[in-house]
Amino acid sequence: MRERPVSNVELAPRMASAITTVVILCFFGVALTYAARGGLGALGLTSFCVLMALLLGLQFCHSFPARAPRWARRHRFTLAAQAVLTFGPFAFFGDAWLGMPGFLCSSCLLVLRPALAWAAFGLVVAATGAVNFLVGYGVGELAYNLVATTLTGLVVYGLSRLTGLIAEVQAARDELVRVTLAQERVRFARDLHDLLGFSLSTITLKCELTHRLVRVDPERAETEITEIVQAARQASAEVRSVAGSYLRMCLDRELPAASSLLRAVGIHAEVRVATGAVSPAVDSVLATVLREGVTNILRHSKAQKCVIEAGARDGRVRLAIANDGLRDARSAHFADLPGATGCGGNGLSSLAARAESLGGTLTSGERPDGWFELTVTVPADAGGDEDSLATTGRSPGRS
């Protein structure tokens, strides 16, 4: 299996870290050349390299805290140790050690709070000026040494911060990808629930009905088997639609299926639907709400009558599904809505989220006549323009 190529975005943190490391090593390399020209003996040069290696390690702890999190939590100790190693060796190495205060300046900016950091930065530069005279340099070299110390500190600080920011951006990008994938999984699970919940309920109920009819009414049993096969094929096609991300549900196609299912279980269904022109997104939400509402009626109520109404007014479409099986339906519907108590699935809560994403609402509750009603109201053109509107119109009728 071929490995996936690494993108430029993924390489950015590594490149920034590598550049910062190279620059720090180059600064230390310049200091090492001063020591080699300073006439230090073998012991002195060895001591110089050991102390410089310690300083290099402390600088890496401050420049790349993510690589050494244990030491990063002890930054006050490491900064104090770097300060001692920065100014103490001047007594032994003299002007050969003048390149080290610049790294202490960068560490102050990286470790301390901003107000304290810049004060410490200025203090280190001032101390470097004092050391300039102690090692035998005069006023002529003072400006050069102070500028070199300041530039070293700012360059190392800038590169270190840039490396850290690039790493944070990469981490934020990875987190965004993770959240997006999680949201897509939730959407896929929601669509699968909305689709298969209805289809499987249809197949199960019709199979139970056919089992009872196969001996007493073979002709009707054969008709129900035909509808079972059609429902199974539709469920298979809808699963492929979800997997292929081209899901498109239609209220006109769902109404006959819902009426047939309700009729098969002995529920008198009255359908009055005339929504007019709605966008594909709204059409899909209406169809999904119809499925979920009918599924919940079959699962959680003992309804004998059901009324499905839909219409448009003032640019908004309203779909209402009412039934007379309130005693058992109340607990199921209310438990499924956000903020409700009781046991229930996540069907209506996901539909409420869909409706809200289109600027609509999903409600459920008891009507004054004692029936239970599930209602969704959304703008007719939400999620689409006029050119892509789908016409959904059905004359009032009964099933």
C-alpha positions as a LaTeX table, in Angstrom:
\begin{tabular}{lrrr}
\hline
Residue & $x$ (\AA) & $y$ (\AA) & $z$ (\AA) \\
\hline
Met1 & 0.00 & 0.00 & 0.00 \\
Arg2 & 1.38 & 3.39 & $-0.96$ \\
Glu3 & 1.75 & 5.92 & 1.82 \\
Arg4 & $-0.27$ & 9.10 & 1.62 \\
Pro5 & 1.97 & 12.01 & 0.61 \\
Val6 & 2.49 & 14.66 & 3.26 \\
Ser7 & 0.98 & 18.02 & 2.29 \\
Asn8 & 2.73 & 21.38 & 2.54 \\
Val9 & 0.39 & 22.35 & 5.37 \\
Glu10 & 1.45 & 19.31 & 7.38 \\
Leu11 & 5.12 & 20.02 & 6.65 \\
Ala12 & 4.91 & 23.63 & 7.87 \\
Pro13 & 5.44 & 22.90 & 11.61 \\
Arg14 & 8.42 & 20.67 & 10.84 \\
Met15 & 9.96 & 23.23 & 8.52 \\
Ala16 & 9.50 & 26.06 & 11.03 \\
Ser17 & 11.02 & 23.96 & 13.80 \\
Ala18 & 13.96 & 22.96 & 11.59 \\
Ile19 & 14.67 & 26.56 & 10.56 \\
Thr20 & 14.58 & 27.78 & 14.16 \\
Thr21 & 16.91 & 24.97 & 15.24 \\
Val22 & 19.37 & 25.74 & 12.46 \\
Val23 & 19.43 & 29.46 & 13.34 \\
Ile24 & 20.05 & 28.75 & 17.03 \\
Leu25 & 22.82 & 26.30 & 16.18 \\
Cys26 & 24.41 & 28.86 & 13.85 \\
Phe27 & 24.45 & 31.49 & 16.60 \\
Phe28 & 26.09 & 29.02 & 18.96 \\
Gly29 & 28.51 & 28.02 & 16.20 \\
Val30 & 29.63 & 31.64 & 15.84 \\
Ala31 & 30.28 & 31.79 & 19.60 \\
Leu32 & 32.31 & 28.61 & 19.33 \\
Thr33 & 34.55 & 30.18 & 16.69 \\
Tyr34 & 35.27 & 33.04 & 19.13 \\
Ala35 & 36.35 & 30.49 & 21.73 \\
Ala36 & 38.60 & 28.72 & 19.20 \\
Arg37 & 40.31 & 32.02 & 18.38 \\
Gly38 & 40.55 & 33.03 & 22.03 \\
Gly39 & 43.60 & 30.89 & 22.78 \\
Leu40 & 41.80 & 28.60 & 25.23 \\
Gly41 & 43.60 & 25.39 & 26.08 \\
Ala42 & 42.15 & 21.94 & 25.64 \\
Leu43 & 40.60 & 21.96 & 29.13 \\
Gly44 & 39.23 & 25.46 & 28.65 \\
Leu45 & 37.77 & 24.62 & 25.24 \\
Thr46 & 36.20 & 21.45 & 26.60 \\
Ser47 & 34.65 & 23.37 & 29.50 \\
Phe48 & 33.44 & 25.99 & 27.05 \\
Cys49 & 31.71 & 23.33 & 24.91 \\
Val50 & 30.10 & 21.63 & 27.93 \\
Leu51 & 28.67 & 24.89 & 29.28 \\
Met52 & 27.52 & 25.93 & 25.84 \\
Ala53 & 25.79 & 22.55 & 25.41 \\
Leu54 & 23.95 & 23.12 & 28.71 \\
Leu55 & 22.88 & 26.55 & 27.52 \\
Leu56 & 21.77 & 25.08 & 24.20 \\
Gly57 & 19.60 & 22.51 & 25.99 \\
Leu58 & 17.99 & 25.20 & 28.16 \\
Gln59 & 17.36 & 27.34 & 25.09 \\
Phe60 & 15.66 & 24.45 & 23.32 \\
Cys61 & 13.46 & 23.93 & 26.39 \\
His62 & 12.33 & 27.54 & 26.11 \\
Ser63 & 12.06 & 27.68 & 22.33 \\
Phe64 & 10.29 & 24.30 & 21.96 \\
Pro65 & 8.31 & 23.74 & 25.19 \\
Ala66 & 6.16 & 21.05 & 23.57 \\
Arg67 & 9.22 & 18.82 & 23.16 \\
Ala68 & 10.09 & 18.96 & 26.86 \\
Pro69 & 6.82 & 19.55 & 28.74 \\
Arg70 & 8.30 & 18.47 & 32.08 \\
Trp71 & 10.98 & 21.17 & 31.92 \\
Ala72 & 8.56 & 23.67 & 30.42 \\
Arg73 & 6.50 & 23.52 & 33.62 \\
Arg74 & 9.64 & 24.48 & 35.55 \\
His75 & 10.45 & 27.50 & 33.40 \\
Arg76 & 11.40 & 29.71 & 36.34 \\
Phe77 & 14.06 & 27.25 & 37.40 \\
Thr78 & 15.37 & 26.78 & 33.86 \\
Leu79 & 15.43 & 30.55 & 33.27 \\
Ala80 & 17.37 & 31.13 & 36.49 \\
Ala81 & 19.82 & 28.39 & 35.50 \\
Gln82 & 20.28 & 29.99 & 32.08 \\
Ala83 & 20.94 & 33.39 & 33.71 \\
Val84 & 23.68 & 31.87 & 35.90 \\
Leu85 & 25.23 & 30.05 & 32.93 \\
Thr86 & 25.04 & 33.24 & 30.85 \\
Phe87 & 26.95 & 35.59 & 33.13 \\
Gly88 & 28.98 & 33.28 & 35.39 \\
Pro89 & 31.40 & 31.96 & 32.73 \\
Phe90 & 32.53 & 35.52 & 31.81 \\
Ala91 & 34.96 & 35.22 & 34.71 \\
Phe92 & 36.72 & 32.34 & 32.91 \\
Phe93 & 36.18 & 32.91 & 29.20 \\
Gly94 & 36.04 & 36.68 & 28.93 \\
Asp95 & 34.94 & 38.18 & 25.63 \\
Ala96 & 34.59 & 34.72 & 24.05 \\
Trp97 & 31.32 & 34.36 & 26.01 \\
Leu98 & 29.76 & 37.62 & 24.77 \\
Gly99 & 27.43 & 35.85 & 22.35 \\
Met100 & 25.42 & 34.15 & 25.13 \\
Pro101 & 23.35 & 37.01 & 26.65 \\
Gly102 & 21.30 & 37.27 & 23.46 \\
Phe103 & 19.81 & 33.83 & 24.11 \\
Leu104 & 18.90 & 34.84 & 27.65 \\
Cys105 & 17.06 & 37.85 & 26.18 \\
Ser106 & 14.97 & 35.56 & 23.96 \\
Ser107 & 14.23 & 33.21 & 26.85 \\
Cys108 & 12.97 & 36.10 & 28.98 \\
Leu109 & 10.50 & 37.03 & 26.23 \\
Leu110 & 9.43 & 33.42 & 25.76 \\
Val111 & 8.96 & 32.49 & 29.42 \\
Leu112 & 7.91 & 35.57 & 31.38 \\
Arg113 & 4.73 & 37.63 & 31.25 \\
Pro114 & 4.91 & 40.47 & 28.68 \\
Ala115 & 5.43 & 43.38 & 31.11 \\
Leu116 & 8.02 & 41.50 & 33.15 \\
Ala117 & 9.57 & 39.96 & 30.04 \\
Trp118 & 10.48 & 43.26 & 28.38 \\
Ala119 & 11.83 & 44.64 & 31.66 \\
Ala120 & 14.02 & 41.55 & 32.01 \\
Phe121 & 15.04 & 41.91 & 28.36 \\
Gly122 & 16.25 & 45.47 & 28.99 \\
Leu123 & 18.01 & 44.40 & 32.18 \\
Val124 & 19.94 & 41.67 & 30.35 \\
Val125 & 20.99 & 44.11 & 27.62 \\
Ala126 & 22.13 & 46.61 & 30.26 \\
Ala127 & 24.06 & 43.86 & 32.08 \\
Thr128 & 25.70 & 42.94 & 28.78 \\
Gly129 & 26.85 & 46.56 & 28.46 \\
Ala130 & 28.43 & 46.41 & 31.90 \\
Val131 & 30.15 & 43.12 & 31.07 \\
Asn132 & 31.48 & 44.75 & 27.92 \\
Phe133 & 33.77 & 46.92 & 30.05 \\
Leu134 & 34.63 & 44.12 & 32.50 \\
Val135 & 36.07 & 41.93 & 29.73 \\
Gly136 & 38.26 & 44.77 & 28.49 \\
Tyr137 & 36.24 & 46.32 & 25.68 \\
Gly138 & 35.88 & 50.06 & 25.42 \\
Val139 & 33.11 & 52.42 & 24.39 \\
Gly140 & 33.81 & 51.76 & 20.72 \\
Glu141 & 32.67 & 48.14 & 21.00 \\
Leu142 & 29.73 & 48.88 & 23.33 \\
Ala143 & 27.19 & 49.76 & 20.61 \\
Tyr144 & 28.07 & 46.74 & 18.48 \\
Asn145 & 27.80 & 44.28 & 21.39 \\
Leu146 & 24.48 & 45.74 & 22.58 \\
Val147 & 22.99 & 45.65 & 19.08 \\
Ala148 & 24.25 & 42.09 & 18.53 \\
Thr149 & 22.74 & 40.96 & 21.84 \\
Thr150 & 19.42 & 42.66 & 21.07 \\
Leu151 & 19.18 & 41.25 & 17.54 \\
Thr152 & 20.11 & 37.74 & 18.69 \\
Gly153 & 17.39 & 37.84 & 21.33 \\
Leu154 & 14.74 & 39.20 & 18.96 \\
Val155 & 15.56 & 36.82 & 16.12 \\
Val156 & 15.53 & 33.71 & 18.31 \\
Tyr157 & 12.37 & 34.89 & 20.08 \\
Gly158 & 10.59 & 35.67 & 16.79 \\
Leu159 & 11.46 & 32.34 & 15.20 \\
Ser160 & 10.51 & 30.42 & 18.36 \\
Arg161 & 7.15 & 32.17 & 18.62 \\
Leu162 & 6.51 & 31.67 & 14.91 \\
Thr163 & 7.23 & 27.96 & 15.28 \\
Gly164 & 4.83 & 27.75 & 18.22 \\
Leu165 & 2.09 & 29.61 & 16.35 \\
Ile166 & 2.43 & 27.38 & 13.31 \\
Ala167 & 2.15 & 24.34 & 15.56 \\
Glu168 & $-0.98$ & 25.81 & 17.17 \\
Val169 & $-2.52$ & 26.53 & 13.77 \\
Gln170 & $-1.80$ & 22.96 & 12.69 \\
Ala171 & $-3.35$ & 21.63 & 15.92 \\
Ala172 & $-6.42$ & 23.83 & 15.38 \\
Arg173 & $-6.69$ & 22.58 & 11.82 \\
Asp174 & $-6.50$ & 18.96 & 12.98 \\
Glu175 & $-9.15$ & 19.65 & 15.61 \\
Leu176 & $-11.38$ & 21.28 & 12.99 \\
Val177 & $-11.02$ & 18.22 & 10.78 \\
Arg178 & $-11.88$ & 15.98 & 13.74 \\
Val179 & $-14.97$ & 18.02 & 14.62 \\
Thr180 & $-16.08$ & 18.09 & 10.98 \\
Leu181 & $-15.75$ & 14.33 & 10.74 \\
Ala182 & $-17.69$ & 13.91 & 13.98 \\
Gln183 & $-20.46$ & 16.17 & 12.68 \\
Glu184 & $-20.57$ & 14.21 & 9.45 \\
Arg185 & $-20.91$ & 10.96 & 11.40 \\
Val186 & $-23.78$ & 12.47 & 13.36 \\
Arg187 & $-25.45$ & 13.64 & 10.14 \\
Phe188 & $-25.02$ & 10.21 & 8.58 \\
Ala189 & $-26.46$ & 8.50 & 11.67 \\
Arg190 & $-29.37$ & 10.95 & 11.71 \\
Asp191 & $-30.17$ & 10.39 & 8.03 \\
Leu192 & $-29.91$ & 6.64 & 8.48 \\
His193 & $-32.27$ & 6.77 & 11.46 \\
Asp194 & $-34.76$ & 8.96 & 9.63 \\
Leu195 & $-34.74$ & 6.70 & 6.60 \\
Leu196 & $-34.56$ & 3.18 & 8.00 \\
Gly197 & $-36.74$ & 3.83 & 11.05 \\
Phe198 & $-39.78$ & 4.26 & 8.85 \\
Ser199 & $-38.88$ & 1.61 & 6.27 \\
Leu200 & $-38.09$ & $-1.08$ & 8.84 \\
Ser201 & $-41.26$ & $-0.28$ & 10.77 \\
Thr202 & $-43.23$ & $-0.63$ & 7.54 \\
Ile203 & $-41.63$ & $-3.97$ & 6.69 \\
Thr204 & $-42.07$ & $-5.33$ & 10.24 \\
Leu205 & $-45.72$ & $-4.38$ & 10.54 \\
Lys206 & $-46.60$ & $-5.61$ & 7.08 \\
Cys207 & $-44.81$ & $-8.90$ & 7.75 \\
Glu208 & $-46.81$ & $-9.37$ & 10.95 \\
Leu209 & $-50.01$ & $-8.54$ & 9.09 \\
Thr210 & $-49.15$ & $-10.93$ & 6.26 \\
His211 & $-48.42$ & $-13.69$ & 8.78 \\
Arg212 & $-51.96$ & $-13.33$ & 10.11 \\
Leu213 & $-53.56$ & $-13.06$ & 6.67 \\
Val214 & $-51.72$ & $-15.81$ & 4.83 \\
Arg215 & $-54.33$ & $-18.43$ & 5.81 \\
Val216 & $-57.52$ & $-16.40$ & 6.12 \\
Asp217 & $-57.04$ & $-14.00$ & 3.17 \\
Pro218 & $-54.33$ & $-15.22$ & 0.78 \\
Glu219 & $-55.07$ & $-12.60$ & $-1.86$ \\
Arg220 & $-54.57$ & $-9.68$ & 0.52 \\
Ala221 & $-51.51$ & $-11.43$ & 1.96 \\
Glu222 & $-50.04$ & $-11.56$ & $-1.55$ \\
Thr223 & $-50.71$ & $-7.83$ & $-1.96$ \\
Glu224 & $-49.00$ & $-7.08$ & 1.35 \\
Ile225 & $-45.99$ & $-9.20$ & 0.34 \\
Thr226 & $-45.69$ & $-7.15$ & $-2.84$ \\
Glu227 & $-45.68$ & $-3.96$ & $-0.79$ \\
Ile228 & $-43.10$ & $-5.48$ & 1.56 \\
Val229 & $-40.80$ & $-6.17$ & $-1.38$ \\
Gln230 & $-41.27$ & $-2.62$ & $-2.63$ \\
Ala231 & $-40.54$ & $-1.21$ & 0.83 \\
Ala232 & $-37.41$ & $-3.34$ & 1.11 \\
Arg233 & $-36.19$ & $-2.14$ & $-2.28$ \\
Gln234 & $-36.89$ & 1.45 & $-1.33$ \\
Ala235 & $-34.97$ & 1.03 & 1.94 \\
Ser236 & $-32.04$ & $-0.45$ & 0.04 \\
Ala237 & $-32.05$ & 2.46 & $-2.41$ \\
Glu238 & $-32.23$ & 4.99 & 0.41 \\
Val239 & $-29.28$ & 3.40 & 2.20 \\
Arg240 & $-27.27$ & 3.72 & $-1.01$ \\
Ser241 & $-28.40$ & 7.34 & $-1.25$ \\
Val242 & $-27.05$ & 8.10 & 2.22 \\
Ala243 & $-23.79$ & 6.30 & 1.54 \\
Gly244 & $-23.43$ & 8.19 & $-1.75$ \\
Ser245 & $-24.38$ & 11.54 & $-0.17$ \\
Tyr246 & $-27.12$ & 12.23 & $-2.70$ \\
Leu247 & $-30.09$ & 11.85 & $-0.35$ \\
Arg248 & $-33.20$ & 13.51 & $-1.73$ \\
Met249 & $-36.51$ & 12.82 & 0.01 \\
Cys250 & $-39.83$ & 14.02 & $-1.41$ \\
Leu251 & $-43.11$ & 14.59 & 0.38 \\
Asp252 & $-45.12$ & 13.44 & $-2.65$ \\
Arg253 & $-43.42$ & 10.05 & $-2.53$ \\
Glu254 & $-43.74$ & 9.66 & 1.23 \\
Leu255 & $-47.48$ & 10.44 & 1.48 \\
Pro256 & $-48.72$ & 7.30 & $-0.35$ \\
Ala257 & $-46.34$ & 5.10 & 1.63 \\
Ala258 & $-47.47$ & 6.62 & 4.95 \\
Ser259 & $-51.15$ & 6.27 & 4.02 \\
Ser260 & $-50.66$ & 2.66 & 2.96 \\
Leu261 & $-48.87$ & 1.80 & 6.19 \\
Leu262 & $-51.47$ & 3.45 & 8.41 \\
Arg263 & $-54.27$ & 1.73 & 6.49 \\
Ala264 & $-52.53$ & $-1.64$ & 6.81 \\
Val265 & $-52.53$ & $-1.45$ & 10.62 \\
Gly266 & $-56.13$ & $-0.29$ & 10.81 \\
Ile267 & $-55.61$ & 3.46 & 11.37 \\
His268 & $-57.98$ & 5.75 & 9.45 \\
Ala269 & $-55.77$ & 8.38 & 7.81 \\
Glu270 & $-57.01$ & 11.68 & 6.45 \\
Val271 & $-54.55$ & 13.54 & 4.21 \\
Arg272 & $-54.91$ & 17.20 & 3.29 \\
Val273 & $-51.71$ & 18.46 & 1.70 \\
Ala274 & $-51.24$ & 21.44 & $-0.61$ \\
Thr275 & $-47.91$ & 23.12 & 0.11 \\
Gly276 & $-47.30$ & 24.69 & $-3.27$ \\
Ala277 & $-43.72$ & 25.44 & $-4.34$ \\
Val278 & $-41.05$ & 24.66 & $-1.75$ \\
Ser279 & $-37.29$ & 24.34 & $-1.94$ \\
Pro280 & $-35.71$ & 20.86 & $-2.12$ \\
Ala281 & $-34.31$ & 21.29 & 1.40 \\
Val282 & $-37.75$ & 22.09 & 2.82 \\
Asp283 & $-39.34$ & 19.25 & 0.84 \\
Ser284 & $-36.80$ & 16.85 & 2.34 \\
Val285 & $-37.44$ & 18.09 & 5.89 \\
Leu286 & $-41.23$ & 17.79 & 5.47 \\
Ala287 & $-40.87$ & 14.25 & 4.14 \\
Thr288 & $-38.56$ & 13.29 & 6.99 \\
Val289 & $-40.90$ & 14.75 & 9.61 \\
Leu290 & $-43.77$ & 12.82 & 8.05 \\
Arg291 & $-41.78$ & 9.61 & 8.32 \\
Glu292 & $-40.78$ & 10.20 & 11.92 \\
Gly293 & $-44.28$ & 11.24 & 12.94 \\
Val294 & $-45.91$ & 8.16 & 11.42 \\
Thr295 & $-43.20$ & 5.90 & 12.85 \\
Asn296 & $-43.78$ & 7.26 & 16.36 \\
Ile297 & $-47.54$ & 6.81 & 16.00 \\
Leu298 & $-47.02$ & 3.16 & 15.13 \\
Arg299 & $-44.46$ & 2.56 & 17.86 \\
His300 & $-45.82$ & 4.54 & 20.79 \\
Ser301 & $-49.58$ & 5.04 & 20.43 \\
Lys302 & $-52.86$ & 3.17 & 20.07 \\
Ala303 & $-54.28$ & 5.62 & 17.59 \\
Gln304 & $-57.42$ & 4.87 & 15.58 \\
Lys305 & $-57.41$ & 8.07 & 13.54 \\
Cys306 & $-54.65$ & 10.21 & 12.06 \\
Val307 & $-54.83$ & 13.52 & 10.21 \\
Ile308 & $-51.95$ & 14.76 & 8.06 \\
Glu309 & $-52.25$ & 18.40 & 7.01 \\
Ala310 & $-49.86$ & 20.66 & 5.16 \\
Gly311 & $-50.27$ & 24.12 & 3.71 \\
Ala312 & $-48.48$ & 27.36 & 2.94 \\
Arg313 & $-49.18$ & 30.83 & 4.29 \\
Asp314 & $-47.18$ & 34.06 & 4.29 \\
Gly315 & $-44.15$ & 32.37 & 2.77 \\
Arg316 & $-44.02$ & 29.59 & 5.39 \\
Val317 & $-45.01$ & 25.94 & 5.08 \\
Arg318 & $-46.67$ & 24.08 & 7.96 \\
Leu319 & $-46.98$ & 20.30 & 8.26 \\
Ala320 & $-49.04$ & 18.85 & 11.10 \\
Ile321 & $-49.48$ & 15.18 & 12.01 \\
Ala322 & $-52.23$ & 14.57 & 14.58 \\
Asn323 & $-53.57$ & 11.38 & 16.13 \\
Asp324 & $-56.06$ & 10.36 & 18.80 \\
Gly325 & $-53.72$ & 7.96 & 20.63 \\
Leu326 & $-52.62$ & 10.63 & 23.10 \\
Arg327 & $-52.16$ & 8.51 & 26.24 \\
Asp328 & $-49.21$ & 6.55 & 24.90 \\
Ala329 & $-48.07$ & 9.08 & 22.29 \\
Arg330 & $-47.55$ & 11.88 & 24.84 \\
Ser331 & $-44.66$ & 10.23 & 26.66 \\
Ala332 & $-42.96$ & 9.16 & 23.45 \\
His333 & $-43.17$ & 12.50 & 21.66 \\
Phe334 & $-42.31$ & 14.73 & 24.60 \\
Ala335 & $-39.41$ & 12.51 & 25.63 \\
Asp336 & $-37.95$ & 12.86 & 22.17 \\
Leu337 & $-37.88$ & 16.66 & 22.09 \\
Pro338 & $-34.96$ & 18.70 & 23.50 \\
Gly339 & $-35.47$ & 19.55 & 27.13 \\
Ala340 & $-38.14$ & 16.93 & 27.67 \\
Thr341 & $-37.99$ & 14.23 & 30.29 \\
Gly342 & $-38.57$ & 10.56 & 29.91 \\
Cys343 & $-37.28$ & 7.85 & 27.67 \\
Gly344 & $-37.07$ & 8.31 & 23.96 \\
Gly345 & $-34.89$ & 8.20 & 20.92 \\
Asn346 & $-33.22$ & 11.03 & 19.11 \\
Gly347 & $-35.48$ & 11.19 & 16.04 \\
Leu348 & $-37.48$ & 14.32 & 16.81 \\
Ser349 & $-34.53$ & 16.09 & 18.38 \\
Ser350 & $-32.57$ & 15.63 & 15.14 \\
Leu351 & $-35.57$ & 16.83 & 13.13 \\
Ala352 & $-35.83$ & 19.88 & 15.38 \\
Ala353 & $-32.18$ & 20.64 & 14.60 \\
Arg354 & $-32.91$ & 20.32 & 10.87 \\
Ala355 & $-35.89$ & 22.64 & 11.09 \\
Glu356 & $-33.91$ & 25.21 & 13.07 \\
Ser357 & $-31.11$ & 25.12 & 10.49 \\
Leu358 & $-33.69$ & 26.27 & 7.91 \\
Gly359 & $-35.11$ & 28.96 & 10.18 \\
Gly360 & $-38.11$ & 26.88 & 11.25 \\
Thr361 & $-39.49$ & 25.21 & 14.36 \\
Leu362 & $-40.65$ & 21.76 & 15.41 \\
Thr363 & $-43.22$ & 21.44 & 18.21 \\
Ser364 & $-45.41$ & 18.76 & 19.71 \\
Gly365 & $-48.18$ & 18.75 & 22.29 \\
Glu366 & $-51.80$ & 18.15 & 23.15 \\
Arg367 & $-54.48$ & 20.01 & 21.26 \\
Pro368 & $-57.65$ & 21.36 & 22.91 \\
Asp369 & $-59.63$ & 18.46 & 21.44 \\
Gly370 & $-57.40$ & 15.93 & 23.21 \\
Trp371 & $-55.44$ & 14.83 & 20.15 \\
Phe372 & $-51.67$ & 14.80 & 20.02 \\
Glu373 & $-50.08$ & 16.88 & 17.26 \\
Leu374 & $-46.56$ & 17.10 & 15.83 \\
Thr375 & $-46.00$ & 20.29 & 13.83 \\
Val376 & $-43.11$ & 21.63 & 11.77 \\
Thr377 & $-43.07$ & 25.13 & 10.26 \\
Val378 & $-40.33$ & 26.34 & 7.91 \\
Pro379 & $-39.89$ & 29.08 & 5.29 \\
Ala380 & $-40.97$ & 27.77 & 1.90 \\
Asp381 & $-37.77$ & 28.84 & 0.11 \\
Ala382 & $-35.26$ & 28.01 & 2.86 \\
Gly383 & $-32.11$ & 26.32 & 1.63 \\
Gly384 & $-32.73$ & 27.06 & $-2.06$ \\
Asp385 & $-33.47$ & 29.73 & $-4.63$ \\
Glu386 & $-36.56$ & 30.20 & $-6.75$ \\
Asp387 & $-35.07$ & 28.35 & $-9.70$ \\
Ser388 & $-34.57$ & 25.18 & $-7.69$ \\
Leu389 & $-38.00$ & 25.08 & $-6.04$ \\
Ala390 & $-39.85$ & 21.78 & $-6.05$ \\
Thr391 & $-43.61$ & 21.78 & $-6.51$ \\
Thr392 & $-45.45$ & 19.73 & $-3.92$ \\
Gly393 & $-49.20$ & 19.96 & $-4.28$ \\
Arg394 & $-51.84$ & 17.41 & $-3.34$ \\
Ser395 & $-55.55$ & 17.90 & $-3.27$ \\
Pro396 & $-57.36$ & 17.32 & 0.01 \\
Gly397 & $-58.42$ & 13.73 & 0.34 \\
Arg398 & $-58.76$ & 10.69 & 2.55 \\
Ser399 & $-56.96$ & 7.36 & 2.76 \\
\hline
\end{tabular}
